[in-house]
Structure formats: C-alpha cells, structure tokens
Amino acid sequence: MFEVKKPSSSLEKLAGQVKRQRKMERVIPAFIAVVLILLILIYVISVLFNRYGSFTIKVEDFGNNDYALALSENDEFLNSSSRLNAKEIRDATCITYTNLPDNLNDVNGSHNGDNYLAYTFYLKNAGKKVCTYNYSLIITRATVNIDAAVRVRVYYNENYFTSSTGETNYSGEYIDYAKPKTGSNGEVEINPDNRPLTNFYSNSIITQKNIGNFYPGDIAKITVVIWLEGEDPDCNDDILGGQFKTDMVFKVLGAEDEKN
C-alpha cells in the first residue's frame, strides 16, 4: 500500500498563479487586437468624412430658451433642428459661373448639379425674445491650394419672413466670394464679365456678419453654392485630388435690448 502526498499550499498558489498568467496571456492579446481594430475603424471613418464630408450647418447653444435659433430645409419648420447636413459632391471638376442654373435660390434642401454644391435652408428665431445673432461660413478643410480656385455664392435673405406683418420677401440677391488673386496684395478676383468678386473674410473664414432685430417667428432664407471656377488660373492640374469643406455656424450674441 502506498499513499500519494498532497501538494503543499505554496505549490497550489504557484500553480494558480501560472494558470491565471496563462489565461491573461490569452485574453490581453485578444483585447489589444479588438482595441486596435476599433481605432483603425475610427481612423478610416475620420478620413472618409474629411474626404467626402458634406457642407454642415449648425446652431450653437446659447443656454437660454428665450433666445433660440432653429434650422430647417423648408420654411414651415415641420422638422426643425440645430444641425443640417448637405449632400456632398465628389470628384468635382472645374466649371464656370455661366454653367450655374438660374433657380439656385428656388429649390429647398440639397440640389447639387454637375460639379457644384447647392443647398438652401432656413433660420428661424424660435425663442421668445428679439435677439442679435452672428453667422460665419468657415473653411474647415482646404488642401493643395484648392481654395484659390473655389467660388462661394451666398444668397442671404435675412428678412425672408417678418412675423409682425406676416409678409414674405422673395429676394434673389447674392454675393460671390473668392480668395484674393494669387500673388497679389489682397487684390480681388474679377469675373470674365468684369464683375469684381468679394474677398474671403480671412484665410479660414469666407464671410461673417452680425444681424440684429431678429424677432420671434422671423425667418431668414439662405442658399450656399460652391464650385471650382474654370476661368481662374489656379484651376489647373495642381489642385487635382484637392479637398474643400465648409461649415456654417450660427450663434446668438445676446438680447437686443441689452445691445441697445
């Protein structure tokens, strides 16, 4: 007869530690692999957004419901929001302003054409009090000097609907913006019809403005059109593969009575 000796407690602890270590050696690499995959996916999504990102419009939160702005793709504001996204346009080539249709300010939402982006939307004072607000059309991405050939047309009708009278104003006025001539000291670009364009406000801002006396229920109508101007000398092979993206930001500056 013989008897098997039981392992000591120290041996049991050592065996347990080895077992846990082997388990962690299997779990940790799997966890790291999952994290890496997630990081890669996030990076790919980010790259695609920058490459094909749409024109984005947003309202910054003022933190007071008495002074609130709302966005919509129609003037009835059935689905108002604080953020809108226009459909992107990919692989655009150079055109000229004469290729643009005449009804750019007459179609709501995204209405892109061949080689140009067009988006029409509305801004409403959804608060309870009159206010002053600011809008900025910001360049968020521009590579290989593509912004030198970009043209941005803005139809901005700040008095589209006046709540106090119930009147609607169908203005079709617009301003064409462009970066100053390359190599000049801020000299404005000139259209082939000898019409001077308006310089970008800065290297990163196309245009910005403060607008006051915006009463509750008042509505502004905005259309933004973006294209590459083929008559511009900078519209050449050097900008092939270039990327251009803009955001439009609205924010309440304060109560109108405080301004006065």
N, C-alpha and C positions, 0 to 999 in steps of 0.2 A: 504494500500500500504506500502510495505517495501523495503528497499534498502540494497544490500549486500556490505559490506565495503571491499574495495580493500586492499590487504596486503601491509604493509609498504615496503619500499625499503630494509630495513635491513633484513626483513623476506625473501624477494626474494633472497638476496645474500646468506643467510644461507641455503635456500633450494637448491640453485645452488651448493653450496659447498658440501652439503650432497650427491647430485646427482653425482657430479664428484668423490667424495670419494668412493661411491659405485661402480662406473664404474672402478676406479683404483683397487679396491679390487678384481674385477673380472679379470682385464687384467693382473695385476702383477703376480698372481699365475700361470696363463697360460704361461706368458713369462718365468718365472723361470723354469717351467716344460720343456719347449722347450730347454732352455739352458742346463738343466741337461741331457736331452736325447742326445743332441749333444756331451756333454762332455763324457758321457758313451760310445757313438759310437766311439769317438776318442780314448778313452782308450782301447776299445776292439780291434780296428784296430791296435793300437800300440802293444798290447800283441800278437796278431796273427802274426804281422810282425816279432817280436822278436822270436816267437816260430818257425815260418815256413819261416823266411826271407831267401832270396836267397843270393848267392855269388854275390857281387856287385863290378863292376869295374868303375872307374871314372877318368876323367882328370880335374885337377884344372885349372881355367882360369888364364893365365899369364898376360892378359891385353894388349897384343901386338900381332896383327895378323901376324907379321913377324916370331914369334916363337909360333907355334901352333901344338898341338898333336891331333890326331883323332883315334877313336876306331872303329872296325868293326868285325863282325863274319866271314868275308871272306876277302881274300887278294885283291879283286877287289875294295873294298870300295864303293860299289854301294849305301849303306845306312850307311854312317859314322855317328858317334855320339860321344858325350863327356861322355856318360854313357851307360853301358851294365848291364844286369841282367841275371845271370844264373838260370836255373830251380832248385828249392830246392829239397832236398831229405828228406823224413820224416821217422821217426821210423827206423833209420839205426841200424843194429846190427854189431857185431864185425866180421871182415873177416881178412885175412892175405894178404900180398903183392903178394903172389903167385896166388891169385884169380883174380888179375887185368889182363885185356887183354893186348896184345902187341901193339895194334893200338891206344893207348890213344892220341897220338900226330897227328893222321891222320884224325880225324873227326872234322869238324868245329862246333862251337856253343856248345850247351849243348848236351852231350852224356853220361848221367848218366847211371850207371849199378846198379845191385842189391847191395845195401849197400855202394855205393861210388858215389861221385860227380865228374864229369869231365867236364871241359869247356875249349874250345880252341878259341882264338881270336887273333886279330892283332892290332898293334900300328903303326901309320904312322906319319912321320914328314910332316904335312900339311901346314907348314909355308913356308916362303921364304928364310930363312937363316939356317945355321947349328947351332945346339944347344947341350947343355948338359941337360939331364933330370934325374930325380930320380923316382924310383918306390919303394913302400912299401906294403907289404902284412900284413895287420893289423888284429889282433883278436879283434872283436867288441863285442863279447859275448861268454862267456865260463862259464858254471855252473857245480856244483858238481864235479869239478876237471876233467871234461871230456877231457880237452886239454892234460892231461897227457897220454892219450891213442890215441890221434889223430896223424895221419901221413899226411903230405902235400908233394906231389910231384910236382915239378915245372920244366917244360920244358921251358927254356927261350933262344930263338934263336934271339939274338939282331941283327944279320946280315942275317936275312931271305931273304931280297931283298935289293940289292945295286943299287940305281938309276943311279949312274955314269957308271956302266958297264952293267946293265940290268940282272945281274946274280942272280939266286935264290939258296939258300943253304938250303937243307932239313936235317938239323941236328936233331938227335933224342936223344941228351944228356939231362940228367935230374939230379936233386938233390932231395933227400928225406930228409925232415926236421922233427924233433921231439923235444918235450920238453926234457930237461935233465932228466936222471933217477931220479925217486922219492927218496928223502932221500940222494942223492949223492951231492957232491960239484961240480955240473956242469958236471958230467960225461955223456958222450954221450950214447945214446941208440945204441944197436947193433942188427942188423937183425939176424935171425936164421942162415943165410948163412955166418955169421961173418963179414958182411959189416957194418962198422960204419956209422951212420947217421949224419946229420949236425944239431947242436943245433939251436933252435929258437934264433933269434937275441936278444930278450928280452921276458919278460912275456907277453907283448902286441903286439910284432911285430915278425912275423915268419921270414921274410927276407926283406932286403932293399939294394939298390945299386944305385950308380950314373953311368950313361952311357954317354959318350961323343962322339963327332964326328958323330952325328946323322944328316945326310944331308937331305935337302928337297927331298921328294919322297922315302926315305929309309923306310923300313918296318921291324918291329920285330914281331916274332910269339911267342905266349905264351900259354901254356896249364897248367892248375892247376887241380890237382886231390886230393881229400880229403877222407880219410876213417878212421875207428877205427881199430887199429891193434890188432887182436885177440891173437897174441903171446906176447903182452905186459901184465905184471901182473896187470897193472892198468885198463885193460879192463875187469871189473868184475861188479857184481850187484850194486856196489856203484855208478856207473855212469848212472844207469837206469833213464830215463827221462831227462838226461842232454841235454843242448843246446849249439851248437857251430856255430858261424857265423864269416865270414871274409869279409873284403873289400880290394880291391887292388887300390891304389891311385897312379896316375902318375902326375908329375908336372915338368914344365920347370924350370931349375935353372938359365938359362941365356944364353947369346950368347957365342958361342965357342971362338970367337976372344977376348971377354972380359976375359975369363978364361985364355987365353994364354998371 
